[in-house]
Amino acid sequence: MKALIPAAGVGTRLRPHTLNKPKALLPVAGRPIIGHIVDDLHGAGIDGFVVVVGYEGAAVREWFAAERAGLDVIFVEQRERLGLGHALWTARRAMGEEPFFCILGDTILKADYRALVGADHDQIAVREVEDPRRFGVVVLEGDRVIRFAEKPDPPVSNLAIVGAYLFRRPAVLWRALDRIVDEDIRTKGEYQLTDALQLMVAEGVPFGVVPVRDWYDCGKPETWLATNQALLEQEAPPAPAGVEPPCAIAPSAVLRDCRIGPYVSVGSGTVLEGCNLSRCVIGSGSQLRDCHLEGSLVGDHCQVEGARGQINVGDFSELQLTSR
């Protein structure tokens, strides 16, 4: 079975980190978001991937070529970002008529993927949320979906769609997506997948739901840090000597006279000198000296000296807070 991964979004809430890279490549617990997705799906038996790229799409292609060479991957470009429904519609020819699994390129789930992709009918992964007005939701009758709604206000259900779908009848999905694009059916200005799913329900396609407990969001700086912490608690590699676990420290990173951890991720080639870090994500190729940081995000190829407390700096930044 193939998996479709829409990964064309801009990630404006994560600027400055997404000014020069797509959200799907932001590091979490030692791997980019899309790395967690691809590795989990490949381990569950997915043998091919179609990735929808757009904003900074070349970086996604380069990551696959460098880090996951040998995987069966097809890239489809979404030239206009007109919604999730439009992203899937863009990939319809690459996906064909065979059943497939779809997961958003900024969604990390820890679920029984083998059970999810092995179901014999269409499935939607869901989780109960306190404020369903922020999400697409499903309305159930028994264990069957009878309605899909996009960010309903007032709420009609507290079962949020978490961004993972099994499509056993792709032909019906493509027909529904063709209709919303051809007839310019938009919700909140975009071609929504939920509208296409509602058309499928109207045609009699049965959708089941799979409740998901572990759904991790990287949409804002604070949730990026929280996801980094949660994943490190689950799957952190052994910590190097002198590092308080759980942490993910790249083998090529250099630590000199530092106190690191817990919940710190450090990318390849980064050099830390005289630093005290906890709950931080530090990118690759950066240099930090005499920094005492908690709950901070530092991008790739940064030069930071003397920083205290909490900072959030994107790639190629220079920050010096000590006098010479």
N, C-alpha and C positions, 0 to 999 in steps of 0.2 A: 504493500500500500504506500501511496505517496502522501506527503504532508505539504500543505500550502501555508506559507508564512508571510503575511503582509507586513512589510517592514519599511514603508515609504514615508512614515511620519516625520515631522520636523522636531517635535519635542520642545516647544517654546518655553514650557514651564521649567525646563532644566538648563536654560541658558545661565552662564556662558558655556557650559560643557557641550551643548549641542550646536554651538555656532560653527563648528568645523567637523563634526562627526554626527552620525545618526544615533538616535536614542538606543537602537538595538546593540550598539557596540560599547555602551557604557559598562565599565567593569563592576562586577558584583561578586564578592567572595572568590576572587581569583580568576574569574572568567567573564567575558562580556555576556550581557543578557541573552543574546542569540546563541551563545555557546552552551548555556544551560539548556535552552530549548532543544537544540539540535542533538545534544548528547543524550538527553532523556528520551527523545523520540527514537533515535537510532537504537538505543538500548532496548526499546520496546518492540523492535522489529520493523520500524519504518525504513524502507529501502530507497526512497527517492524524495527529493525536496524541490519545490518550486517556491522561489523567494521573490516577492514583489518589492522592488526597490524604487526609490525616487530621490528624495533629498539625500545628498552625499552617498548615492548608491555605489559609486566606484569603491568606496571604503569597505562596503559590505562584500563586494566581489573579491577585493584583495584579501580580506580576512579569511574567507573560505579557501582561497587558493593557497594561502600561507599556513593556515591552522587546521584545516579539515580537507586537505588534498585527498582525492580519491573518492569522496562522496559524490553520489549522483545528484547534481544540483543544476537546475535551470533558473535563470534570472529573467524576470519580466519587468519592464519599466512602466511605472505609472506616471505618465508625464504631467497629468493634472491630479492633484490630491482633492478628490471630490467626495470623499467618504469611504467607509469600509466596504459598503456594497459595490462601489465603483472599483475598489482595489480587487475584489474577487472577480468582478466582471472583466477586468483587464486580463486576468489570468485564465479565463475560461478555455481558451484554445490549448494552452499548455497543460491544463489538467485533464481535458478530455471527458469521457463518459464513465470512467471507472470510479468506484467509491474512493473517497479521500478524507483525510483528517485536516482540520484547519486550526491553527493557533496563532494569535497575534504576536508580532515580533517584539513586543514589550511586556509580555505576560509570562511570568514564571509560575508554574504550578508544580506541586509535588503531589502527584496522583498516581493511581494504578492505570498507567497508560495502556498496558496490554489489555485490560478489561474494557477500557474506554474505546479503543480502536477495534476491538473484537466484537462489539455489540452487533446484533443483526438488524437494527433499525437506526434511524437518525437520532443523534443524541446532542444535548446541549449541556455543558458544564455550568453549574450555578452555585451560588452561595448566598445565604441570608445576609442582608446588610441593614444598617440602621437608617440610612438615607437613600432609598432607591431612586430618588430624583436625579442622581448623578449617573445612572447606568441604564442600559437596556435591560428590560426585565421580562420574565415569563409569568403567565397566569396559568395555573394548573386546574384540571378537573380530575381528581384522583391522582394518578401518576402520569397523566398525559397533558401535554401543552395544548391549550386552546387559544392562547393569544400571546403575541409578542408586542411590546411597546418600548419606544425609545425615550428614555429620560422623562417618564410621565410625571406630571404635576397637575393635580394631586396624584399620589402614588396609587397604583392598582395592584401592586404586589411587592413583597420585599425580597424576592428571589432574583438577584442580579445575575446577568450573563457575564461570565468571567473571561470570555474570549477564546474558548475552545469548543470545537464543533466536529461531529462526525456526520458526513453526508453520504448516505447510502444510495441516494437517488439524484446524482448530479444533474441529470437532464432537466429535472423539475426546477432545481435551483437556477440553472442557466436561463431557463424560460422566464422565471420570475425576475431575475436580474435584467434580462433583456427588456422586460416590460417597464420596470421602473426607470431605466435609462432612456428607452425610446419615448416614453410618455412623460419624461421629466418629472417623475414623482420624487419629491424631496421632502425631507423632514429636517428642520433646523438648518436648511440650506444645503444639505448633502444627500447623496444617495445612500440610504441606510440599509445595512444588511437586515436589520429587524423588519423593515418593510417587505423585503423579499421573502423572509421567513414566514411572515403573516400570509402572504400570497400562497406559499406552499401549504400552510395549514388549511387555507380555504379550498385547496385542491384535494384535501384529504390525506396529506402526508402525515403519518404519526411521528411525533417527536417525544422522546423520553428525556428525562433529566438525570444528570449525575452530580450529586452534591460533592463539592470540593471544600475541604477544610483549609488546606494550605495554598493560599492564593497571594502572591507577592507583587506589590506595586512598586514601580520605580519612577512614578510620574512627577514627583516633586523631590527637592533635596532631602527633606525629612523622611520621606518614605523610602528613598534610595538608601539612606543610611540604615533605616529599620530593616529593610530587606537584606542588606549586607550582613547585619547582625544575626538575623534569623537563619540565613543559609550557612553562615559560619558555625552556628550552634549545631547544625545538622550534619555538615559534611566537611569541616575544615581539615586540611592535611595536618600531619604532625608539625608542631611549632618548632622552629630552630631554637637552639640554646639561647637562653636569656630573653625569650619572647613569651609573654603571658598568653596562653591560648584562651579562646580560639582565634586564630589569625590565619591569613593566607599571604605568605611572603614569597614572592617569586624567587627561584633559586639564584638568579643573577643579581638580585638586589643586594646592596651593601649596607650593613648597619654597624656604626661605630659609636661606642659609648652611649647607647640608647636604652630607653625603657619603652618597650612597645607592647601594646595590648591592654585589655582584650578588645576584640572586634575591630581589628585593623587589617585592611587589604593593601598590599604594596605591589606595584607593577614591576615588570622586568627592567633592569638597568638603573633603577632608582637608587640614589645614595642618601642615606640618613646619617647625620652626624650630630651627636649631642641632643637628640630629640626625645621627647616624652609624648607619646601618642596613644589615644584610646578612641574607639568608635570613629575611625577615619577611613576614607578611601583615598589612596594616593596612587596616581597614575604611573605610567612608565616613563623612564628617561628623565625623571625629575631629580632635583637636589634640594634637600631641606637641611638647614643647619640651625641649631639652637632654637628649635621650635617646640613649644609646649601646647599641644592642640587636643581638643576633644570635640567630637561631632562635626568634623571638618571634611571638606571635599577639595582635593587638589588634583588638577588635570595632568596631562602629559607634558614633559619637557618644560617644567616650571623651575624657577629659582626662587626659593623662599628662605628668608633668614630672619630669625628673631621674632617670629609670630607667636602670639599668645592667645589662648581662648578658642574661638571658633572663627574659621575663615572658609570662604567658598570662592576658589579661583579656577578659571578655565585654562586650557592648554596654552603653552608658550607665555605664561605670565611671569613677571618678576616682581617680587615683593620683599622689600628690605625694611625691617622695623628696628634695626639696631644701628647706632651711630658708629662710625669708624674713626 
